[in-house]
Amino acid sequence: MTKVLAALIAAVFAAGTAFAADAKKEEKKVEAKKEEKKVEAKKEEKKEEKKEGAAKK
């Protein structure tokens, strides 16, 4: 009985660890997308500044 209980606890721990690792991967993906959006926004902002600068001349 103790071996079965130990195996069950080990399985639950392994599943929890795998879930946590997967959650971290998803979090990193979200952070990467946010960073990518920031970079794109800065590029667009620079394009707008160049257009405004060219229009003033």
HTML snippet that shows the backbone in 3Dmol.js (N, CA, C, O; Angstrom):
<script src="https://3Dmol.org/build/3Dmol-min.js"></script>
<div id="view" style="width:600px;height:400px;position:relative"></div>
<script>
const pdb = `
ATOM      1  N   MET A   1       0.827  -1.192   0.000  1.00  0.00           N
ATOM      2  CA  MET A   1       0.000   0.000   0.000  1.00  0.00           C
ATOM      3  C   MET A   1       0.874   1.261   0.000  1.00  0.00           C
ATOM      4  O   MET A   1       0.555   2.231  -0.687  1.00  0.00           O
ATOM      5  N   THR A   2       1.956   1.255   0.753  1.00  0.00           N
ATOM      6  CA  THR A   2       2.819   2.433   0.811  1.00  0.00           C
ATOM      7  C   THR A   2       3.494   2.684  -0.531  1.00  0.00           C
ATOM      8  O   THR A   2       3.721   3.834  -0.909  1.00  0.00           O
ATOM      9  N   LYS A   3       3.820   1.599  -1.261  1.00  0.00           N
ATOM     10  CA  LYS A   3       4.446   1.783  -2.569  1.00  0.00           C
ATOM     11  C   LYS A   3       3.470   2.430  -3.538  1.00  0.00           C
ATOM     12  O   LYS A   3       3.860   3.270  -4.349  1.00  0.00           O
ATOM     13  N   VAL A   4       2.210   2.043  -3.458  1.00  0.00           N
ATOM     14  CA  VAL A   4       1.193   2.627  -4.332  1.00  0.00           C
ATOM     15  C   VAL A   4       1.014   4.102  -3.997  1.00  0.00           C
ATOM     16  O   VAL A   4       0.930   4.950  -4.886  1.00  0.00           O
ATOM     17  N   LEU A   5       0.956   4.390  -2.718  1.00  0.00           N
ATOM     18  CA  LEU A   5       0.802   5.778  -2.277  1.00  0.00           C
ATOM     19  C   LEU A   5       2.009   6.611  -2.698  1.00  0.00           C
ATOM     20  O   LEU A   5       1.844   7.743  -3.152  1.00  0.00           O
ATOM     21  N   ALA A   6       3.201   6.079  -2.556  1.00  0.00           N
ATOM     22  CA  ALA A   6       4.420   6.789  -2.957  1.00  0.00           C
ATOM     23  C   ALA A   6       4.424   7.036  -4.460  1.00  0.00           C
ATOM     24  O   ALA A   6       4.812   8.113  -4.914  1.00  0.00           O
ATOM     25  N   ALA A   7       3.992   6.036  -5.236  1.00  0.00           N
ATOM     26  CA  ALA A   7       3.930   6.200  -6.689  1.00  0.00           C
ATOM     27  C   ALA A   7       2.913   7.268  -7.066  1.00  0.00           C
ATOM     28  O   ALA A   7       3.155   8.063  -7.974  1.00  0.00           O
ATOM     29  N   LEU A   8       1.792   7.291  -6.383  1.00  0.00           N
ATOM     30  CA  LEU A   8       0.755   8.291  -6.648  1.00  0.00           C
ATOM     31  C   LEU A   8       1.259   9.695  -6.334  1.00  0.00           C
ATOM     32  O   LEU A   8       1.040  10.622  -7.113  1.00  0.00           O
ATOM     33  N   ILE A   9       1.920   9.851  -5.218  1.00  0.00           N
ATOM     34  CA  ILE A   9       2.471  11.157  -4.837  1.00  0.00           C
ATOM     35  C   ILE A   9       3.521  11.597  -5.852  1.00  0.00           C
ATOM     36  O   ILE A   9       3.556  12.763  -6.244  1.00  0.00           O
ATOM     37  N   ALA A  10       4.371  10.674  -6.277  1.00  0.00           N
ATOM     38  CA  ALA A  10       5.400  11.003  -7.269  1.00  0.00           C
ATOM     39  C   ALA A  10       4.757  11.433  -8.583  1.00  0.00           C
ATOM     40  O   ALA A  10       5.233  12.369  -9.227  1.00  0.00           O
ATOM     41  N   ALA A  11       3.695  10.768  -8.982  1.00  0.00           N
ATOM     42  CA  ALA A  11       3.009  11.112 -10.233  1.00  0.00           C
ATOM     43  C   ALA A  11       2.378  12.496 -10.144  1.00  0.00           C
ATOM     44  O   ALA A  11       2.459  13.281 -11.089  1.00  0.00           O
ATOM     45  N   VAL A  12       1.762  12.790  -9.033  1.00  0.00           N
ATOM     46  CA  VAL A  12       1.140  14.109  -8.847  1.00  0.00           C
ATOM     47  C   VAL A  12       2.208  15.200  -8.848  1.00  0.00           C
ATOM     48  O   VAL A  12       2.017  16.255  -9.453  1.00  0.00           O
ATOM     49  N   PHE A  13       3.316  14.954  -8.181  1.00  0.00           N
ATOM     50  CA  PHE A  13       4.410  15.922  -8.149  1.00  0.00           C
ATOM     51  C   PHE A  13       4.967  16.148  -9.549  1.00  0.00           C
ATOM     52  O   PHE A  13       5.222  17.287  -9.941  1.00  0.00           O
ATOM     53  N   ALA A  14       5.155  15.070 -10.301  1.00  0.00           N
ATOM     54  CA  ALA A  14       5.687  15.186 -11.668  1.00  0.00           C
ATOM     55  C   ALA A  14       4.727  15.964 -12.560  1.00  0.00           C
ATOM     56  O   ALA A  14       5.158  16.789 -13.366  1.00  0.00           O
ATOM     57  N   ALA A  15       3.444  15.711 -12.421  1.00  0.00           N
ATOM     58  CA  ALA A  15       2.448  16.421 -13.231  1.00  0.00           C
ATOM     59  C   ALA A  15       2.435  17.908 -12.871  1.00  0.00           C
ATOM     60  O   ALA A  15       2.340  18.764 -13.751  1.00  0.00           O
ATOM     61  N   GLY A  16       2.530  18.203 -11.604  1.00  0.00           N
ATOM     62  CA  GLY A  16       2.560  19.595 -11.156  1.00  0.00           C
ATOM     63  C   GLY A  16       3.786  20.326 -11.658  1.00  0.00           C
ATOM     64  O   GLY A  16       3.707  21.487 -12.060  1.00  0.00           O
ATOM     65  N   THR A  17       4.909  19.653 -11.635  1.00  0.00           N
ATOM     66  CA  THR A  17       6.152  20.244 -12.126  1.00  0.00           C
ATOM     67  C   THR A  17       6.072  20.507 -13.624  1.00  0.00           C
ATOM     68  O   THR A  17       6.502  21.557 -14.102  1.00  0.00           O
ATOM     69  N   ALA A  18       5.523  19.550 -14.358  1.00  0.00           N
ATOM     70  CA  ALA A  18       5.381  19.713 -15.808  1.00  0.00           C
ATOM     71  C   ALA A  18       4.434  20.864 -16.128  1.00  0.00           C
ATOM     72  O   ALA A  18       4.678  21.636 -17.056  1.00  0.00           O
ATOM     73  N   PHE A  19       3.365  20.975 -15.366  1.00  0.00           N
ATOM     74  CA  PHE A  19       2.416  22.068 -15.573  1.00  0.00           C
ATOM     75  C   PHE A  19       3.074  23.414 -15.307  1.00  0.00           C
ATOM     76  O   PHE A  19       2.865  24.366 -16.059  1.00  0.00           O
ATOM     77  N   ALA A  20       3.856  23.498 -14.258  1.00  0.00           N
ATOM     78  CA  ALA A  20       4.538  24.755 -13.920  1.00  0.00           C
ATOM     79  C   ALA A  20       5.541  25.127 -15.004  1.00  0.00           C
ATOM     80  O   ALA A  20       5.664  26.299 -15.359  1.00  0.00           O
ATOM     81  N   ALA A  21       6.254  24.145 -15.531  1.00  0.00           N
ATOM     82  CA  ALA A  21       7.228  24.419 -16.591  1.00  0.00           C
ATOM     83  C   ALA A  21       6.520  24.920 -17.839  1.00  0.00           C
ATOM     84  O   ALA A  21       7.006  25.834 -18.506  1.00  0.00           O
ATOM     85  N   ASP A  22       5.370  24.325 -18.158  1.00  0.00           N
ATOM     86  CA  ASP A  22       4.600  24.744 -19.322  1.00  0.00           C
ATOM     87  C   ASP A  22       4.070  26.167 -19.134  1.00  0.00           C
ATOM     88  O   ASP A  22       4.050  26.959 -20.076  1.00  0.00           O
ATOM     89  N   ALA A  23       3.650  26.477 -17.929  1.00  0.00           N
ATOM     90  CA  ALA A  23       3.147  27.824 -17.640  1.00  0.00           C
ATOM     91  C   ALA A  23       4.261  28.854 -17.812  1.00  0.00           C
ATOM     92  O   ALA A  23       4.013  29.955 -18.303  1.00  0.00           O
ATOM     93  N   LYS A  24       5.478  28.510 -17.415  1.00  0.00           N
ATOM     94  CA  LYS A  24       6.602  29.433 -17.579  1.00  0.00           C
ATOM     95  C   LYS A  24       6.893  29.671 -19.048  1.00  0.00           C
ATOM     96  O   LYS A  24       7.192  30.795 -19.451  1.00  0.00           O
ATOM     97  N   LYS A  25       6.807  28.610 -19.859  1.00  0.00           N
ATOM     98  CA  LYS A  25       7.033  28.758 -21.293  1.00  0.00           C
ATOM     99  C   LYS A  25       6.000  29.693 -21.899  1.00  0.00           C
ATOM    100  O   LYS A  25       6.336  30.555 -22.711  1.00  0.00           O
ATOM    101  N   GLU A  26       4.749  29.524 -21.506  1.00  0.00           N
ATOM    102  CA  GLU A  26       3.687  30.386 -22.020  1.00  0.00           C
ATOM    103  C   GLU A  26       3.909  31.835 -21.595  1.00  0.00           C
ATOM    104  O   GLU A  26       3.681  32.760 -22.375  1.00  0.00           O
ATOM    105  N   GLU A  27       4.350  32.023 -20.366  1.00  0.00           N
ATOM    106  CA  GLU A  27       4.619  33.369 -19.866  1.00  0.00           C
ATOM    107  C   GLU A  27       5.734  34.031 -20.670  1.00  0.00           C
ATOM    108  O   GLU A  27       5.658  35.218 -20.987  1.00  0.00           O
ATOM    109  N   LYS A  28       6.764  33.263 -20.997  1.00  0.00           N
ATOM    110  CA  LYS A  28       7.866  33.805 -21.794  1.00  0.00           C
ATOM    111  C   LYS A  28       7.388  34.189 -23.186  1.00  0.00           C
ATOM    112  O   LYS A  28       7.829  35.197 -23.738  1.00  0.00           O
ATOM    113  N   LYS A  29       6.482  33.388 -23.761  1.00  0.00           N
ATOM    114  CA  LYS A  29       5.945  33.702 -25.080  1.00  0.00           C
ATOM    115  C   LYS A  29       5.162  35.012 -25.033  1.00  0.00           C
ATOM    116  O   LYS A  29       5.276  35.843 -25.934  1.00  0.00           O
ATOM    117  N   VAL A  30       4.378  35.189 -23.991  1.00  0.00           N
ATOM    118  CA  VAL A  30       3.594  36.415 -23.844  1.00  0.00           C
ATOM    119  C   VAL A  30       4.515  37.610 -23.708  1.00  0.00           C
ATOM    120  O   VAL A  30       4.281  38.649 -24.325  1.00  0.00           O
ATOM    121  N   GLU A  31       5.564  37.472 -22.905  1.00  0.00           N
ATOM    122  CA  GLU A  31       6.526  38.559 -22.728  1.00  0.00           C
ATOM    123  C   GLU A  31       7.229  38.896 -24.047  1.00  0.00           C
ATOM    124  O   GLU A  31       7.458  40.066 -24.355  1.00  0.00           O
ATOM    125  N   ALA A  32       7.564  37.873 -24.811  1.00  0.00           N
ATOM    126  CA  ALA A  32       8.231  38.099 -26.095  1.00  0.00           C
ATOM    127  C   ALA A  32       7.302  38.845 -27.055  1.00  0.00           C
ATOM    128  O   ALA A  32       7.744  39.728 -27.790  1.00  0.00           O
ATOM    129  N   LYS A  33       6.037  38.495 -27.047  1.00  0.00           N
ATOM    130  CA  LYS A  33       5.075  39.179 -27.913  1.00  0.00           C
ATOM    131  C   LYS A  33       4.910  40.632 -27.495  1.00  0.00           C
ATOM    132  O   LYS A  33       4.819  41.516 -28.347  1.00  0.00           O
ATOM    133  N   LYS A  34       4.872  40.885 -26.195  1.00  0.00           N
ATOM    134  CA  LYS A  34       4.761  42.258 -25.705  1.00  0.00           C
ATOM    135  C   LYS A  34       5.974  43.075 -26.142  1.00  0.00           C
ATOM    136  O   LYS A  34       5.846  44.220 -26.573  1.00  0.00           O
ATOM    137  N   GLU A  35       7.143  42.468 -26.022  1.00  0.00           N
ATOM    138  CA  GLU A  35       8.377  43.159 -26.400  1.00  0.00           C
ATOM    139  C   GLU A  35       8.378  43.446 -27.897  1.00  0.00           C
ATOM    140  O   GLU A  35       8.792  44.519 -28.334  1.00  0.00           O
ATOM    141  N   GLU A  36       7.911  42.477 -28.675  1.00  0.00           N
ATOM    142  CA  GLU A  36       7.850  42.646 -30.128  1.00  0.00           C
ATOM    143  C   GLU A  36       6.903  43.794 -30.498  1.00  0.00           C
ATOM    144  O   GLU A  36       7.189  44.572 -31.408  1.00  0.00           O
ATOM    145  N   LYS A  37       5.785  43.889 -29.792  1.00  0.00           N
ATOM    146  CA  LYS A  37       4.840  44.973 -30.050  1.00  0.00           C
ATOM    147  C   LYS A  37       5.449  46.330 -29.716  1.00  0.00           C
ATOM    148  O   LYS A  37       5.210  47.314 -30.417  1.00  0.00           O
ATOM    149  N   LYS A  38       6.233  46.380 -28.646  1.00  0.00           N
ATOM    150  CA  LYS A  38       6.889  47.628 -28.266  1.00  0.00           C
ATOM    151  C   LYS A  38       7.872  48.070 -29.346  1.00  0.00           C
ATOM    152  O   LYS A  38       7.942  49.249 -29.694  1.00  0.00           O
ATOM    153  N   VAL A  39       8.630  47.106 -29.872  1.00  0.00           N
ATOM    154  CA  VAL A  39       9.609  47.412 -30.915  1.00  0.00           C
ATOM    155  C   VAL A  39       8.883  47.920 -32.159  1.00  0.00           C
ATOM    156  O   VAL A  39       9.306  48.902 -32.769  1.00  0.00           O
ATOM    157  N   GLU A  40       7.800  47.260 -32.531  1.00  0.00           N
ATOM    158  CA  GLU A  40       7.023  47.677 -33.705  1.00  0.00           C
ATOM    159  C   GLU A  40       6.458  49.082 -33.501  1.00  0.00           C
ATOM    160  O   GLU A  40       6.467  49.894 -34.426  1.00  0.00           O
ATOM    161  N   ALA A  41       5.971  49.369 -32.303  1.00  0.00           N
ATOM    162  CA  ALA A  41       5.423  50.689 -32.017  1.00  0.00           C
ATOM    163  C   ALA A  41       6.503  51.761 -32.134  1.00  0.00           C
ATOM    164  O   ALA A  41       6.243  52.850 -32.647  1.00  0.00           O
ATOM    165  N   LYS A  42       7.697  51.461 -31.667  1.00  0.00           N
ATOM    166  CA  LYS A  42       8.799  52.427 -31.772  1.00  0.00           C
ATOM    167  C   LYS A  42       9.172  52.659 -33.228  1.00  0.00           C
ATOM    168  O   LYS A  42       9.472  53.786 -33.620  1.00  0.00           O
ATOM    169  N   LYS A  43       9.156  51.596 -34.034  1.00  0.00           N
ATOM    170  CA  LYS A  43       9.464  51.741 -35.457  1.00  0.00           C
ATOM    171  C   LYS A  43       8.429  52.636 -36.130  1.00  0.00           C
ATOM    172  O   LYS A  43       8.777  53.518 -36.916  1.00  0.00           O
ATOM    173  N   GLU A  44       7.169  52.407 -35.820  1.00  0.00           N
ATOM    174  CA  GLU A  44       6.096  53.219 -36.394  1.00  0.00           C
ATOM    175  C   GLU A  44       6.227  54.676 -35.961  1.00  0.00           C
ATOM    176  O   GLU A  44       5.999  55.594 -36.749  1.00  0.00           O
ATOM    177  N   GLU A  45       6.597  54.871 -34.702  1.00  0.00           N
ATOM    178  CA  GLU A  45       6.762  56.226 -34.179  1.00  0.00           C
ATOM    179  C   GLU A  45       7.883  56.952 -34.922  1.00  0.00           C
ATOM    180  O   GLU A  45       7.758  58.130 -35.254  1.00  0.00           O
ATOM    181  N   LYS A  46       8.968  56.242 -35.176  1.00  0.00           N
ATOM    182  CA  LYS A  46      10.090  56.846 -35.906  1.00  0.00           C
ATOM    183  C   LYS A  46       9.685  57.175 -37.336  1.00  0.00           C
ATOM    184  O   LYS A  46      10.090  58.208 -37.870  1.00  0.00           O
ATOM    185  N   LYS A  47       8.894  56.312 -37.961  1.00  0.00           N
ATOM    186  CA  LYS A  47       8.426  56.570 -39.322  1.00  0.00           C
ATOM    187  C   LYS A  47       7.568  57.828 -39.351  1.00  0.00           C
ATOM    188  O   LYS A  47       7.693  58.652 -40.257  1.00  0.00           O
ATOM    189  N   GLU A  48       6.702  57.971 -38.361  1.00  0.00           N
ATOM    190  CA  GLU A  48       5.841  59.150 -38.281  1.00  0.00           C
ATOM    191  C   GLU A  48       6.672  60.414 -38.086  1.00  0.00           C
ATOM    192  O   GLU A  48       6.386  61.452 -38.684  1.00  0.00           O
ATOM    193  N   GLU A  49       7.702  60.319 -37.246  1.00  0.00           N
ATOM    194  CA  GLU A  49       8.567  61.481 -37.013  1.00  0.00           C
ATOM    195  C   GLU A  49       9.285  61.879 -38.300  1.00  0.00           C
ATOM    196  O   GLU A  49       9.421  63.066 -38.596  1.00  0.00           O
ATOM    197  N   LYS A  50       9.740  60.891 -39.060  1.00  0.00           N
ATOM    198  CA  LYS A  50      10.422  61.181 -40.317  1.00  0.00           C
ATOM    199  C   LYS A  50       9.460  61.833 -41.306  1.00  0.00           C
ATOM    200  O   LYS A  50       9.837  62.764 -42.018  1.00  0.00           O
ATOM    201  N   LYS A  51       8.225  61.350 -41.353  1.00  0.00           N
ATOM    202  CA  LYS A  51       7.233  61.920 -42.264  1.00  0.00           C
ATOM    203  C   LYS A  51       6.923  63.367 -41.880  1.00  0.00           C
ATOM    204  O   LYS A  51       6.811  64.237 -42.743  1.00  0.00           O
ATOM    205  N   GLU A  52       6.785  63.612 -40.583  1.00  0.00           N
ATOM    206  CA  GLU A  52       6.498  64.955 -40.105  1.00  0.00           C
ATOM    207  C   GLU A  52       7.674  65.887 -40.396  1.00  0.00           C
ATOM    208  O   GLU A  52       7.482  67.041 -40.780  1.00  0.00           O
ATOM    209  N   GLY A  53       8.879  65.380 -40.212  1.00  0.00           N
ATOM    210  CA  GLY A  53      10.075  66.174 -40.482  1.00  0.00           C
ATOM    211  C   GLY A  53      10.193  66.502 -41.958  1.00  0.00           C
ATOM    212  O   GLY A  53      10.586  67.614 -42.311  1.00  0.00           O
ATOM    213  N   ALA A  54       9.868  65.572 -42.813  1.00  0.00           N
ATOM    214  CA  ALA A  54       9.926  65.795 -44.245  1.00  0.00           C
ATOM    215  C   ALA A  54       8.822  66.763 -44.680  1.00  0.00           C
ATOM    216  O   ALA A  54       9.028  67.560 -45.595  1.00  0.00           O
ATOM    217  N   ALA A  55       7.680  66.703 -44.050  1.00  0.00           N
ATOM    218  CA  ALA A  55       6.569  67.573 -44.406  1.00  0.00           C
ATOM    219  C   ALA A  55       6.847  69.027 -44.008  1.00  0.00           C
ATOM    220  O   ALA A  55       6.372  69.952 -44.667  1.00  0.00           O
ATOM    221  N   LYS A  56       7.611  69.227 -42.936  1.00  0.00           N
ATOM    222  CA  LYS A  56       7.934  70.579 -42.479  1.00  0.00           C
ATOM    223  C   LYS A  56       8.914  71.273 -43.417  1.00  0.00           C
ATOM    224  O   LYS A  56       8.919  72.499 -43.524  1.00  0.00           O
ATOM    225  N   LYS A  57       9.738  70.487 -44.090  1.00  0.00           N
ATOM    226  CA  LYS A  57      10.741  71.079 -44.993  1.00  0.00           C
ATOM    227  C   LYS A  57      10.066  71.500 -46.242  1.00  0.00           C
ATOM    228  O   LYS A  57      10.714  72.025 -47.147  1.00  0.00           O
TER     229      LYS A  57
END
`;
const viewer = $3Dmol.createViewer("view");
viewer.addModel(pdb, "pdb");
viewer.setStyle({}, {cartoon: {color: "spectrum"}});
viewer.zoomTo();
viewer.render();
</script>
